[in-house]
Amino acid sequence: MASQELNSLDLLKSYISVFSSPEGEKVLNDLISRYMLRSSMHDNPTQVSFREGERNVVLQIIAALNIDAKTLRERVKDAKKARATI
């Protein structure tokens, strides 16, 4: 079973490979748009927790990719534009 598991460096390389491709960048921008740009606030505390969980996944991907603040701002701007055209 251990041979099937990825070590963290291999997994990190996989994240970088996936999210550095044009398709991966498009998916990441969509995830940012869907789960980071909306408010986590809701009348139902369970919904707040659920939304924060979604947001946390995107934050973990951003951290794994070591995206700096300037690049993140650009991606947020691109994500907003993409959502406006849908």
PDB file with SEQRES, HELIX, SHEET and CRYST1 records, atoms N, CA, C and O in Angstrom:
SEQRES   1 A   86  MET ALA SER GLN GLU LEU ASN SER LEU ASP LEU LEU LYS          
SEQRES   2 A   86  SER TYR ILE SER VAL PHE SER SER PRO GLU GLY GLU LYS          
SEQRES   3 A   86  VAL LEU ASN ASP LEU ILE SER ARG TYR MET LEU ARG SER          
SEQRES   4 A   86  SER MET HIS ASP ASN PRO THR GLN VAL SER PHE ARG GLU          
SEQRES   5 A   86  GLY GLU ARG ASN VAL VAL LEU GLN ILE ILE ALA ALA LEU          
SEQRES   6 A   86  ASN ILE ASP ALA LYS THR LEU ARG GLU ARG VAL LYS ASP          
SEQRES   7 A   86  ALA LYS LYS ALA ARG ALA THR ILE                              
HELIX    1 AA1 ALA A    2  GLN A    4  5                                   3    
HELIX    2 AA2 SER A    8  SER A   20  1                                  13    
HELIX    3 AA3 PRO A   22  TYR A   35  1                                  14    
HELIX    4 AA4 PRO A   45  LEU A   65  1                                  21    
HELIX    5 AA5 ALA A   69  ALA A   84  1                                  16    
CRYST1    1.000    1.000    1.000  90.00  90.00  90.00 P 1           1          
ATOM      1  N   MET A   1       0.817  -1.190   0.000  1.00  0.00           N  
ATOM      2  CA  MET A   1       0.000   0.000   0.000  1.00  0.00           C  
ATOM      3  C   MET A   1       0.865   1.260   0.000  1.00  0.00           C  
ATOM      4  O   MET A   1       0.527   2.239  -0.665  1.00  0.00           O  
ATOM      5  N   ALA A   2       1.972   1.247   0.734  1.00  0.00           N  
ATOM      6  CA  ALA A   2       2.825   2.433   0.844  1.00  0.00           C  
ATOM      7  C   ALA A   2       3.378   2.850  -0.512  1.00  0.00           C  
ATOM      8  O   ALA A   2       3.574   4.039  -0.762  1.00  0.00           O  
ATOM      9  N   SER A   3       3.633   1.876  -1.398  1.00  0.00           N  
ATOM     10  CA  SER A   3       4.177   2.226  -2.708  1.00  0.00           C  
ATOM     11  C   SER A   3       3.164   2.987  -3.557  1.00  0.00           C  
ATOM     12  O   SER A   3       3.547   3.688  -4.493  1.00  0.00           O  
ATOM     13  N   GLN A   4       1.871   2.857  -3.242  1.00  0.00           N  
ATOM     14  CA  GLN A   4       0.836   3.563  -3.992  1.00  0.00           C  
ATOM     15  C   GLN A   4       0.656   5.001  -3.508  1.00  0.00           C  
ATOM     16  O   GLN A   4       0.102   5.833  -4.227  1.00  0.00           O  
ATOM     17  N   GLU A   5       1.117   5.292  -2.310  1.00  0.00           N  
ATOM     18  CA  GLU A   5       0.968   6.633  -1.756  1.00  0.00           C  
ATOM     19  C   GLU A   5       2.043   7.567  -2.312  1.00  0.00           C  
ATOM     20  O   GLU A   5       3.192   7.170  -2.507  1.00  0.00           O  
ATOM     21  N   LEU A   6       1.654   8.788  -2.556  1.00  0.00           N  
ATOM     22  CA  LEU A   6       2.616   9.788  -3.014  1.00  0.00           C  
ATOM     23  C   LEU A   6       3.266  10.441  -1.816  1.00  0.00           C  
ATOM     24  O   LEU A   6       2.600  10.722  -0.820  1.00  0.00           O  
ATOM     25  N   ASN A   7       4.565  10.684  -1.904  1.00  0.00           N  
ATOM     26  CA  ASN A   7       5.161  11.484  -0.831  1.00  0.00           C  
ATOM     27  C   ASN A   7       4.810  12.931  -1.085  1.00  0.00           C  
ATOM     28  O   ASN A   7       4.370  13.268  -2.184  1.00  0.00           O  
ATOM     29  N   SER A   8       4.987  13.784  -0.121  1.00  0.00           N  
ATOM     30  CA  SER A   8       4.525  15.161  -0.230  1.00  0.00           C  
ATOM     31  C   SER A   8       5.216  15.932  -1.354  1.00  0.00           C  
ATOM     32  O   SER A   8       4.586  16.796  -1.964  1.00  0.00           O  
ATOM     33  N   LEU A   9       6.468  15.658  -1.646  1.00  0.00           N  
ATOM     34  CA  LEU A   9       7.154  16.345  -2.737  1.00  0.00           C  
ATOM     35  C   LEU A   9       6.546  15.947  -4.084  1.00  0.00           C  
ATOM     36  O   LEU A   9       6.329  16.796  -4.948  1.00  0.00           O  
ATOM     37  N   ASP A  10       6.275  14.664  -4.254  1.00  0.00           N  
ATOM     38  CA  ASP A  10       5.634  14.208  -5.489  1.00  0.00           C  
ATOM     39  C   ASP A  10       4.247  14.820  -5.632  1.00  0.00           C  
ATOM     40  O   ASP A  10       3.852  15.218  -6.728  1.00  0.00           O  
ATOM     41  N   LEU A  11       3.517  14.895  -4.542  1.00  0.00           N  
ATOM     42  CA  LEU A  11       2.176  15.470  -4.584  1.00  0.00           C  
ATOM     43  C   LEU A  11       2.250  16.960  -4.909  1.00  0.00           C  
ATOM     44  O   LEU A  11       1.460  17.465  -5.707  1.00  0.00           O  
ATOM     45  N   LEU A  12       3.184  17.649  -4.300  1.00  0.00           N  
ATOM     46  CA  LEU A  12       3.369  19.073  -4.588  1.00  0.00           C  
ATOM     47  C   LEU A  12       3.704  19.291  -6.061  1.00  0.00           C  
ATOM     48  O   LEU A  12       3.170  20.206  -6.687  1.00  0.00           O  
ATOM     49  N   LYS A  13       4.577  18.466  -6.614  1.00  0.00           N  
ATOM     50  CA  LYS A  13       4.916  18.556  -8.035  1.00  0.00           C  
ATOM     51  C   LYS A  13       3.676  18.319  -8.895  1.00  0.00           C  
ATOM     52  O   LYS A  13       3.508  18.959  -9.933  1.00  0.00           O  
ATOM     53  N   SER A  14       2.817  17.409  -8.470  1.00  0.00           N  
ATOM     54  CA  SER A  14       1.579  17.141  -9.207  1.00  0.00           C  
ATOM     55  C   SER A  14       0.658  18.349  -9.192  1.00  0.00           C  
ATOM     56  O   SER A  14       0.082  18.706 -10.220  1.00  0.00           O  
ATOM     57  N   TYR A  15       0.515  18.981  -8.032  1.00  0.00           N  
ATOM     58  CA  TYR A  15      -0.303  20.193  -7.936  1.00  0.00           C  
ATOM     59  C   TYR A  15       0.231  21.257  -8.885  1.00  0.00           C  
ATOM     60  O   TYR A  15      -0.535  21.876  -9.623  1.00  0.00           O  
ATOM     61  N   ILE A  16       1.544  21.470  -8.865  1.00  0.00           N  
ATOM     62  CA  ILE A  16       2.160  22.484  -9.713  1.00  0.00           C  
ATOM     63  C   ILE A  16       1.946  22.142 -11.188  1.00  0.00           C  
ATOM     64  O   ILE A  16       1.623  23.020 -11.988  1.00  0.00           O  
ATOM     65  N   SER A  17       2.122  20.891 -11.543  1.00  0.00           N  
ATOM     66  CA  SER A  17       1.941  20.468 -12.924  1.00  0.00           C  
ATOM     67  C   SER A  17       0.496  20.687 -13.387  1.00  0.00           C  
ATOM     68  O   SER A  17       0.260  21.225 -14.468  1.00  0.00           O  
ATOM     69  N   VAL A  18      -0.447  20.272 -12.573  1.00  0.00           N  
ATOM     70  CA  VAL A  18      -1.861  20.392 -12.941  1.00  0.00           C  
ATOM     71  C   VAL A  18      -2.284  21.854 -13.048  1.00  0.00           C  
ATOM     72  O   VAL A  18      -2.872  22.258 -14.051  1.00  0.00           O  
ATOM     73  N   PHE A  19      -1.991  22.642 -12.028  1.00  0.00           N  
ATOM     74  CA  PHE A  19      -2.499  24.009 -11.977  1.00  0.00           C  
ATOM     75  C   PHE A  19      -1.641  25.006 -12.757  1.00  0.00           C  
ATOM     76  O   PHE A  19      -1.997  26.182 -12.832  1.00  0.00           O  
ATOM     77  N   SER A  20      -0.523  24.570 -13.336  1.00  0.00           N  
ATOM     78  CA  SER A  20       0.287  25.436 -14.184  1.00  0.00           C  
ATOM     79  C   SER A  20      -0.118  25.337 -15.650  1.00  0.00           C  
ATOM     80  O   SER A  20       0.256  26.187 -16.458  1.00  0.00           O  
ATOM     81  N   SER A  21      -0.874  24.312 -15.993  1.00  0.00           N  
ATOM     82  CA  SER A  21      -1.336  24.168 -17.379  1.00  0.00           C  
ATOM     83  C   SER A  21      -2.425  25.199 -17.656  1.00  0.00           C  
ATOM     84  O   SER A  21      -3.047  25.702 -16.720  1.00  0.00           O  
ATOM     85  N   PRO A  22      -2.664  25.519 -18.915  1.00  0.00           N  
ATOM     86  CA  PRO A  22      -3.746  26.466 -19.229  1.00  0.00           C  
ATOM     87  C   PRO A  22      -5.101  26.017 -18.671  1.00  0.00           C  
ATOM     88  O   PRO A  22      -5.874  26.831 -18.165  1.00  0.00           O  
ATOM     89  N   GLU A  23      -5.376  24.720 -18.771  1.00  0.00           N  
ATOM     90  CA  GLU A  23      -6.637  24.203 -18.241  1.00  0.00           C  
ATOM     91  C   GLU A  23      -6.682  24.308 -16.717  1.00  0.00           C  
ATOM     92  O   GLU A  23      -7.712  24.648 -16.135  1.00  0.00           O  
ATOM     93  N   GLY A  24      -5.552  24.010 -16.087  1.00  0.00           N  
ATOM     94  CA  GLY A  24      -5.475  24.094 -14.631  1.00  0.00           C  
ATOM     95  C   GLY A  24      -5.647  25.513 -14.129  1.00  0.00           C  
ATOM     96  O   GLY A  24      -6.297  25.744 -13.109  1.00  0.00           O  
ATOM     97  N   GLU A  25      -5.060  26.474 -14.853  1.00  0.00           N  
ATOM     98  CA  GLU A  25      -5.233  27.877 -14.479  1.00  0.00           C  
ATOM     99  C   GLU A  25      -6.696  28.286 -14.599  1.00  0.00           C  
ATOM    100  O   GLU A  25      -7.214  29.028 -13.764  1.00  0.00           O  
ATOM    101  N   LYS A  26      -7.355  27.794 -15.644  1.00  0.00           N  
ATOM    102  CA  LYS A  26      -8.773  28.093 -15.837  1.00  0.00           C  
ATOM    103  C   LYS A  26      -9.601  27.510 -14.682  1.00  0.00           C  
ATOM    104  O   LYS A  26     -10.500  28.166 -14.156  1.00  0.00           O  
ATOM    105  N   VAL A  27      -9.284  26.275 -14.301  1.00  0.00           N  
ATOM    106  CA  VAL A  27     -10.003  25.628 -13.193  1.00  0.00           C  
ATOM    107  C   VAL A  27      -9.737  26.369 -11.884  1.00  0.00           C  
ATOM    108  O   VAL A  27     -10.661  26.604 -11.107  1.00  0.00           O  
ATOM    109  N   LEU A  28      -8.484  26.736 -11.637  1.00  0.00           N  
ATOM    110  CA  LEU A  28      -8.166  27.453 -10.401  1.00  0.00           C  
ATOM    111  C   LEU A  28      -8.890  28.795 -10.351  1.00  0.00           C  
ATOM    112  O   LEU A  28      -9.419  29.176  -9.307  1.00  0.00           O  
ATOM    113  N   ASN A  29      -8.917  29.508 -11.465  1.00  0.00           N  
ATOM    114  CA  ASN A  29      -9.661  30.770 -11.496  1.00  0.00           C  
ATOM    115  C   ASN A  29     -11.138  30.542 -11.194  1.00  0.00           C  
ATOM    116  O   ASN A  29     -11.761  31.342 -10.497  1.00  0.00           O  
ATOM    117  N   ASP A  30     -11.694  29.463 -11.710  1.00  0.00           N  
ATOM    118  CA  ASP A  30     -13.090  29.145 -11.424  1.00  0.00           C  
ATOM    119  C   ASP A  30     -13.288  28.830  -9.938  1.00  0.00           C  
ATOM    120  O   ASP A  30     -14.260  29.281  -9.332  1.00  0.00           O  
ATOM    121  N   LEU A  31     -12.376  28.061  -9.357  1.00  0.00           N  
ATOM    122  CA  LEU A  31     -12.470  27.736  -7.926  1.00  0.00           C  
ATOM    123  C   LEU A  31     -12.366  29.003  -7.080  1.00  0.00           C  
ATOM    124  O   LEU A  31     -13.095  29.163  -6.101  1.00  0.00           O  
ATOM    125  N   ILE A  32     -11.468  29.891  -7.457  1.00  0.00           N  
ATOM    126  CA  ILE A  32     -11.327  31.164  -6.747  1.00  0.00           C  
ATOM    127  C   ILE A  32     -12.632  31.938  -6.829  1.00  0.00           C  
ATOM    128  O   ILE A  32     -13.121  32.467  -5.831  1.00  0.00           O  
ATOM    129  N   SER A  33     -13.185  31.997  -8.030  1.00  0.00           N  
ATOM    130  CA  SER A  33     -14.431  32.736  -8.238  1.00  0.00           C  
ATOM    131  C   SER A  33     -15.592  32.141  -7.441  1.00  0.00           C  
ATOM    132  O   SER A  33     -16.357  32.872  -6.813  1.00  0.00           O  
ATOM    133  N   ARG A  34     -15.716  30.842  -7.467  1.00  0.00           N  
ATOM    134  CA  ARG A  34     -16.845  30.182  -6.806  1.00  0.00           C  
ATOM    135  C   ARG A  34     -16.737  30.152  -5.280  1.00  0.00           C  
ATOM    136  O   ARG A  34     -17.737  30.308  -4.579  1.00  0.00           O  
ATOM    137  N   TYR A  35     -15.526  29.952  -4.775  1.00  0.00           N  
ATOM    138  CA  TYR A  35     -15.401  29.642  -3.356  1.00  0.00           C  
ATOM    139  C   TYR A  35     -14.622  30.654  -2.522  1.00  0.00           C  
ATOM    140  O   TYR A  35     -14.680  30.604  -1.293  1.00  0.00           O  
ATOM    141  N   MET A  36     -13.895  31.570  -3.161  1.00  0.00           N  
ATOM    142  CA  MET A  36     -13.159  32.568  -2.380  1.00  0.00           C  
ATOM    143  C   MET A  36     -13.802  33.937  -2.436  1.00  0.00           C  
ATOM    144  O   MET A  36     -13.691  34.714  -1.487  1.00  0.00           O  
ATOM    145  N   LEU A  37     -14.469  34.240  -3.529  1.00  0.00           N  
ATOM    146  CA  LEU A  37     -14.984  35.591  -3.710  1.00  0.00           C  
ATOM    147  C   LEU A  37     -16.360  35.802  -3.090  1.00  0.00           C  
ATOM    148  O   LEU A  37     -16.812  36.940  -2.967  1.00  0.00           O  
ATOM    149  N   ARG A  38     -17.017  34.743  -2.705  1.00  0.00           N  
ATOM    150  CA  ARG A  38     -18.336  34.905  -2.095  1.00  0.00           C  
ATOM    151  C   ARG A  38     -18.200  34.908  -0.579  1.00  0.00           C  
ATOM    152  O   ARG A  38     -17.222  34.416  -0.015  1.00  0.00           O  
ATOM    153  N   SER A  39     -19.191  35.466   0.042  1.00  0.00           N  
ATOM    154  CA  SER A  39     -19.202  35.517   1.498  1.00  0.00           C  
ATOM    155  C   SER A  39     -19.488  34.136   2.079  1.00  0.00           C  
ATOM    156  O   SER A  39     -20.254  33.359   1.508  1.00  0.00           O  
ATOM    157  N   SER A  40     -18.880  33.843   3.198  1.00  0.00           N  
ATOM    158  CA  SER A  40     -19.163  32.594   3.910  1.00  0.00           C  
ATOM    159  C   SER A  40     -20.354  32.745   4.838  1.00  0.00           C  
ATOM    160  O   SER A  40     -20.854  31.763   5.387  1.00  0.00           O  
ATOM    161  N   MET A  41     -20.806  33.981   5.011  1.00  0.00           N  
ATOM    162  CA  MET A  41     -21.910  34.249   5.932  1.00  0.00           C  
ATOM    163  C   MET A  41     -23.211  33.614   5.439  1.00  0.00           C  
ATOM    164  O   MET A  41     -23.512  33.602   4.245  1.00  0.00           O  
ATOM    165  N   HIS A  42     -23.967  33.087   6.401  1.00  0.00           N  
ATOM    166  CA  HIS A  42     -25.258  32.463   6.116  1.00  0.00           C  
ATOM    167  C   HIS A  42     -26.007  32.374   7.434  1.00  0.00           C  
ATOM    168  O   HIS A  42     -25.391  32.353   8.499  1.00  0.00           O  
ATOM    169  N   ASP A  43     -27.322  32.321   7.369  1.00  0.00           N  
ATOM    170  CA  ASP A  43     -28.126  32.191   8.587  1.00  0.00           C  
ATOM    171  C   ASP A  43     -27.903  30.852   9.275  1.00  0.00           C  
ATOM    172  O   ASP A  43     -28.021  30.743  10.496  1.00  0.00           O  
ATOM    173  N   ASN A  44     -27.586  29.850   8.496  1.00  0.00           N  
ATOM    174  CA  ASN A  44     -27.390  28.499   9.010  1.00  0.00           C  
ATOM    175  C   ASN A  44     -25.906  28.280   9.327  1.00  0.00           C  
ATOM    176  O   ASN A  44     -25.073  28.329   8.422  1.00  0.00           O  
ATOM    177  N   PRO A  45     -25.566  28.039  10.595  1.00  0.00           N  
ATOM    178  CA  PRO A  45     -24.155  27.839  10.961  1.00  0.00           C  
ATOM    179  C   PRO A  45     -23.490  26.674  10.221  1.00  0.00           C  
ATOM    180  O   PRO A  45     -22.287  26.703   9.961  1.00  0.00           O  
ATOM    181  N   THR A  46     -24.267  25.669   9.890  1.00  0.00           N  
ATOM    182  CA  THR A  46     -23.718  24.543   9.146  1.00  0.00           C  
ATOM    183  C   THR A  46     -23.285  24.987   7.756  1.00  0.00           C  
ATOM    184  O   THR A  46     -22.251  24.547   7.253  1.00  0.00           O  
ATOM    185  N   GLN A  47     -24.076  25.859   7.134  1.00  0.00           N  
ATOM    186  CA  GLN A  47     -23.719  26.393   5.820  1.00  0.00           C  
ATOM    187  C   GLN A  47     -22.442  27.233   5.894  1.00  0.00           C  
ATOM    188  O   GLN A  47     -21.606  27.185   4.991  1.00  0.00           O  
ATOM    189  N   VAL A  48     -22.300  28.000   6.973  1.00  0.00           N  
ATOM    190  CA  VAL A  48     -21.083  28.801   7.158  1.00  0.00           C  
ATOM    191  C   VAL A  48     -19.873  27.875   7.199  1.00  0.00           C  
ATOM    192  O   VAL A  48     -18.873  28.130   6.529  1.00  0.00           O  
ATOM    193  N   SER A  49     -19.958  26.815   7.973  1.00  0.00           N  
ATOM    194  CA  SER A  49     -18.856  25.853   8.077  1.00  0.00           C  
ATOM    195  C   SER A  49     -18.562  25.211   6.730  1.00  0.00           C  
ATOM    196  O   SER A  49     -17.402  25.063   6.348  1.00  0.00           O  
ATOM    197  N   PHE A  50     -19.607  24.833   6.015  1.00  0.00           N  
ATOM    198  CA  PHE A  50     -19.439  24.203   4.713  1.00  0.00           C  
ATOM    199  C   PHE A  50     -18.738  25.150   3.738  1.00  0.00           C  
ATOM    200  O   PHE A  50     -17.800  24.755   3.047  1.00  0.00           O  
ATOM    201  N   ARG A  51     -19.197  26.398   3.686  1.00  0.00           N  
ATOM    202  CA  ARG A  51     -18.598  27.385   2.783  1.00  0.00           C  
ATOM    203  C   ARG A  51     -17.144  27.676   3.160  1.00  0.00           C  
ATOM    204  O   ARG A  51     -16.299  27.846   2.281  1.00  0.00           O  
ATOM    205  N   GLU A  52     -16.856  27.733   4.443  1.00  0.00           N  
ATOM    206  CA  GLU A  52     -15.480  27.955   4.881  1.00  0.00           C  
ATOM    207  C   GLU A  52     -14.605  26.764   4.499  1.00  0.00           C  
ATOM    208  O   GLU A  52     -13.430  26.938   4.174  1.00  0.00           O  
ATOM    209  N   GLY A  53     -15.164  25.568   4.533  1.00  0.00           N  
ATOM    210  CA  GLY A  53     -14.420  24.384   4.097  1.00  0.00           C  
ATOM    211  C   GLY A  53     -14.066  24.463   2.626  1.00  0.00           C  
ATOM    212  O   GLY A  53     -12.941  24.153   2.234  1.00  0.00           O  
ATOM    213  N   GLU A  54     -15.030  24.881   1.807  1.00  0.00           N  
ATOM    214  CA  GLU A  54     -14.765  25.050   0.375  1.00  0.00           C  
ATOM    215  C   GLU A  54     -13.662  26.082   0.160  1.00  0.00           C  
ATOM    216  O   GLU A  54     -12.731  25.864  -0.617  1.00  0.00           O  
ATOM    217  N   ARG A  55     -13.780  27.202   0.855  1.00  0.00           N  
ATOM    218  CA  ARG A  55     -12.802  28.288   0.745  1.00  0.00           C  
ATOM    219  C   ARG A  55     -11.414  27.804   1.176  1.00  0.00           C  
ATOM    220  O   ARG A  55     -10.408  28.149   0.556  1.00  0.00           O  
ATOM    221  N   ASN A  56     -11.371  27.007   2.237  1.00  0.00           N  
ATOM    222  CA  ASN A  56     -10.102  26.507   2.754  1.00  0.00           C  
ATOM    223  C   ASN A  56      -9.389  25.606   1.743  1.00  0.00           C  
ATOM    224  O   ASN A  56      -8.162  25.636   1.650  1.00  0.00           O  
ATOM    225  N   VAL A  57     -10.135  24.818   0.995  1.00  0.00           N  
ATOM    226  CA  VAL A  57      -9.523  23.965  -0.027  1.00  0.00           C  
ATOM    227  C   VAL A  57      -8.794  24.823  -1.058  1.00  0.00           C  
ATOM    228  O   VAL A  57      -7.664  24.518  -1.440  1.00  0.00           O  
ATOM    229  N   VAL A  58      -9.448  25.901  -1.507  1.00  0.00           N  
ATOM    230  CA  VAL A  58      -8.826  26.793  -2.491  1.00  0.00           C  
ATOM    231  C   VAL A  58      -7.585  27.458  -1.879  1.00  0.00           C  
ATOM    232  O   VAL A  58      -6.558  27.585  -2.544  1.00  0.00           O  
ATOM    233  N   LEU A  59      -7.681  27.874  -0.629  1.00  0.00           N  
ATOM    234  CA  LEU A  59      -6.526  28.484   0.036  1.00  0.00           C  
ATOM    235  C   LEU A  59      -5.354  27.508   0.136  1.00  0.00           C  
ATOM    236  O   LEU A  59      -4.198  27.909   0.002  1.00  0.00           O  
ATOM    237  N   GLN A  60      -5.648  26.232   0.370  1.00  0.00           N  
ATOM    238  CA  GLN A  60      -4.590  25.225   0.449  1.00  0.00           C  
ATOM    239  C   GLN A  60      -3.921  25.033  -0.909  1.00  0.00           C  
ATOM    240  O   GLN A  60      -2.704  24.869  -0.987  1.00  0.00           O  
ATOM    241  N   ILE A  61      -4.717  25.055  -1.978  1.00  0.00           N  
ATOM    242  CA  ILE A  61      -4.140  24.937  -3.319  1.00  0.00           C  
ATOM    243  C   ILE A  61      -3.241  26.141  -3.601  1.00  0.00           C  
ATOM    244  O   ILE A  61      -2.131  25.986  -4.111  1.00  0.00           O  
ATOM    245  N   ILE A  62      -3.720  27.335  -3.268  1.00  0.00           N  
ATOM    246  CA  ILE A  62      -2.938  28.554  -3.476  1.00  0.00           C  
ATOM    247  C   ILE A  62      -1.633  28.486  -2.685  1.00  0.00           C  
ATOM    248  O   ILE A  62      -0.578  28.864  -3.195  1.00  0.00           O  
ATOM    249  N   ALA A  63      -1.699  28.014  -1.465  1.00  0.00           N  
ATOM    250  CA  ALA A  63      -0.490  27.883  -0.641  1.00  0.00           C  
ATOM    251  C   ALA A  63       0.466  26.856  -1.237  1.00  0.00           C  
ATOM    252  O   ALA A  63       1.676  27.079  -1.262  1.00  0.00           O  
ATOM    253  N   ALA A  64      -0.064  25.733  -1.718  1.00  0.00           N  
ATOM    254  CA  ALA A  64       0.789  24.696  -2.311  1.00  0.00           C  
ATOM    255  C   ALA A  64       1.497  25.220  -3.550  1.00  0.00           C  
ATOM    256  O   ALA A  64       2.639  24.850  -3.822  1.00  0.00           O  
ATOM    257  N   LEU A  65       0.819  26.083  -4.302  1.00  0.00           N  
ATOM    258  CA  LEU A  65       1.406  26.639  -5.517  1.00  0.00           C  
ATOM    259  C   LEU A  65       2.302  27.836  -5.228  1.00  0.00           C  
ATOM    260  O   LEU A  65       2.967  28.353  -6.126  1.00  0.00           O  
ATOM    261  N   ASN A  66       2.317  28.278  -3.963  1.00  0.00           N  
ATOM    262  CA  ASN A  66       3.135  29.419  -3.537  1.00  0.00           C  
ATOM    263  C   ASN A  66       2.829  30.664  -4.368  1.00  0.00           C  
ATOM    264  O   ASN A  66       3.733  31.368  -4.820  1.00  0.00           O  
ATOM    265  N   ILE A  67       1.536  30.917  -4.556  1.00  0.00           N  
ATOM    266  CA  ILE A  67       1.102  32.071  -5.337  1.00  0.00           C  
ATOM    267  C   ILE A  67       1.232  33.322  -4.477  1.00  0.00           C  
ATOM    268  O   ILE A  67       0.708  33.378  -3.365  1.00  0.00           O  
ATOM    269  N   ASP A  68       1.940  34.329  -5.002  1.00  0.00           N  
ATOM    270  CA  ASP A  68       2.133  35.562  -4.244  1.00  0.00           C  
ATOM    271  C   ASP A  68       0.886  36.443  -4.329  1.00  0.00           C  
ATOM    272  O   ASP A  68      -0.015  36.190  -5.128  1.00  0.00           O  
ATOM    273  N   ALA A  69       0.853  37.471  -3.498  1.00  0.00           N  
ATOM    274  CA  ALA A  69      -0.331  38.332  -3.390  1.00  0.00           C  
ATOM    275  C   ALA A  69      -0.650  39.026  -4.707  1.00  0.00           C  
ATOM    276  O   ALA A  69      -1.819  39.142  -5.076  1.00  0.00           O  
ATOM    277  N   LYS A  70       0.372  39.488  -5.420  1.00  0.00           N  
ATOM    278  CA  LYS A  70       0.141  40.178  -6.691  1.00  0.00           C  
ATOM    279  C   LYS A  70      -0.500  39.236  -7.707  1.00  0.00           C  
ATOM    280  O   LYS A  70      -1.462  39.607  -8.379  1.00  0.00           O  
ATOM    281  N   THR A  71       0.020  38.039  -7.817  1.00  0.00           N  
ATOM    282  CA  THR A  71      -0.527  37.052  -8.741  1.00  0.00           C  
ATOM    283  C   THR A  71      -1.944  36.669  -8.340  1.00  0.00           C  
ATOM    284  O   THR A  71      -2.813  36.499  -9.195  1.00  0.00           O  
ATOM    285  N   LEU A  72      -2.173  36.533  -7.040  1.00  0.00           N  
ATOM    286  CA  LEU A  72      -3.506  36.189  -6.571  1.00  0.00           C  
ATOM    287  C   LEU A  72      -4.503  37.296  -6.926  1.00  0.00           C  
ATOM    288  O   LEU A  72      -5.619  37.009  -7.359  1.00  0.00           O  
ATOM    289  N   ARG A  73      -4.107  38.550  -6.745  1.00  0.00           N  
ATOM    290  CA  ARG A  73      -4.991  39.673  -7.122  1.00  0.00           C  
ATOM    291  C   ARG A  73      -5.327  39.618  -8.609  1.00  0.00           C  
ATOM    292  O   ARG A  73      -6.469  39.862  -8.997  1.00  0.00           O  
ATOM    293  N   GLU A  74      -4.341  39.299  -9.438  1.00  0.00           N  
ATOM    294  CA  GLU A  74      -4.578  39.200 -10.880  1.00  0.00           C  
ATOM    295  C   GLU A  74      -5.546  38.055 -11.190  1.00  0.00           C  
ATOM    296  O   GLU A  74      -6.431  38.193 -12.034  1.00  0.00           O  
ATOM    297  N   ARG A  75      -5.369  36.928 -10.502  1.00  0.00           N  
ATOM    298  CA  ARG A  75      -6.266  35.786 -10.716  1.00  0.00           C  
ATOM    299  C   ARG A  75      -7.685  36.117 -10.268  1.00  0.00           C  
ATOM    300  O   ARG A  75      -8.652  35.732 -10.925  1.00  0.00           O  
ATOM    301  N   VAL A  76      -7.810  36.827  -9.157  1.00  0.00           N  
ATOM    302  CA  VAL A  76      -9.132  37.225  -8.670  1.00  0.00           C  
ATOM    303  C   VAL A  76      -9.796  38.130  -9.701  1.00  0.00           C  
ATOM    304  O   VAL A  76     -10.981  37.984  -9.999  1.00  0.00           O  
ATOM    305  N   LYS A  77      -9.024  39.059 -10.236  1.00  0.00           N  
ATOM    306  CA  LYS A  77      -9.548  39.964 -11.267  1.00  0.00           C  
ATOM    307  C   LYS A  77      -9.998  39.168 -12.490  1.00  0.00           C  
ATOM    308  O   LYS A  77     -11.079  39.414 -13.024  1.00  0.00           O  
ATOM    309  N   ASP A  78      -9.184  38.224 -12.933  1.00  0.00           N  
ATOM    310  CA  ASP A  78      -9.536  37.367 -14.078  1.00  0.00           C  
ATOM    311  C   ASP A  78     -10.765  36.523 -13.775  1.00  0.00           C  
ATOM    312  O   ASP A  78     -11.630  36.343 -14.633  1.00  0.00           O  
ATOM    313  N   ALA A  79     -10.840  36.005 -12.546  1.00  0.00           N  
ATOM    314  CA  ALA A  79     -11.980  35.179 -12.153  1.00  0.00           C  
ATOM    315  C   ALA A  79     -13.268  35.992 -12.160  1.00  0.00           C  
ATOM    316  O   ALA A  79     -14.314  35.500 -12.584  1.00  0.00           O  
ATOM    317  N   LYS A  80     -13.194  37.233 -11.691  1.00  0.00           N  
ATOM    318  CA  LYS A  80     -14.371  38.109 -11.698  1.00  0.00           C  
ATOM    319  C   LYS A  80     -14.833  38.376 -13.124  1.00  0.00           C  
ATOM    320  O   LYS A  80     -16.030  38.354 -13.409  1.00  0.00           O  
ATOM    321  N   LYS A  81     -13.881  38.628 -14.018  1.00  0.00           N  
ATOM    322  CA  LYS A  81     -14.219  38.859 -15.421  1.00  0.00           C  
ATOM    323  C   LYS A  81     -14.881  37.625 -16.031  1.00  0.00           C  
ATOM    324  O   LYS A  81     -15.878  37.726 -16.746  1.00  0.00           O  
ATOM    325  N   ALA A  82     -14.315  36.477 -15.739  1.00  0.00           N  
ATOM    326  CA  ALA A  82     -14.854  35.229 -16.305  1.00  0.00           C  
ATOM    327  C   ALA A  82     -16.272  34.974 -15.799  1.00  0.00           C  
ATOM    328  O   ALA A  82     -17.138  34.551 -16.565  1.00  0.00           O  
ATOM    329  N   ARG A  83     -16.510  35.228 -14.522  1.00  0.00           N  
ATOM    330  CA  ARG A  83     -17.855  35.016 -13.966  1.00  0.00           C  
ATOM    331  C   ARG A  83     -18.852  36.004 -14.554  1.00  0.00           C  
ATOM    332  O   ARG A  83     -20.028  35.674 -14.705  1.00  0.00           O  
ATOM    333  N   ALA A  84     -18.403  37.206 -14.887  1.00  0.00           N  
ATOM    334  CA  ALA A  84     -19.294  38.224 -15.445  1.00  0.00           C  
ATOM    335  C   ALA A  84     -19.767  37.847 -16.837  1.00  0.00           C  
ATOM    336  O   ALA A  84     -20.833  38.285 -17.270  1.00  0.00           O  
ATOM    337  N   THR A  85     -18.988  37.041 -17.542  1.00  0.00           N  
ATOM    338  CA  THR A  85     -19.366  36.659 -18.911  1.00  0.00           C  
ATOM    339  C   THR A  85     -20.236  35.411 -18.954  1.00  0.00           C  
ATOM    340  O   THR A  85     -20.726  35.036 -20.019  1.00  0.00           O  
ATOM    341  N   ILE A  86     -20.433  34.769 -17.816  1.00  0.00           N  
ATOM    342  CA  ILE A  86     -21.241  33.537 -17.790  1.00  0.00           C  
ATOM    343  C   ILE A  86     -22.718  33.888 -17.770  1.00  0.00           C  
ATOM    344  O   ILE A  86     -23.565  32.995 -17.747  1.00  0.00           O  
TER     345      ILE A  86                                                      
END                                                                             
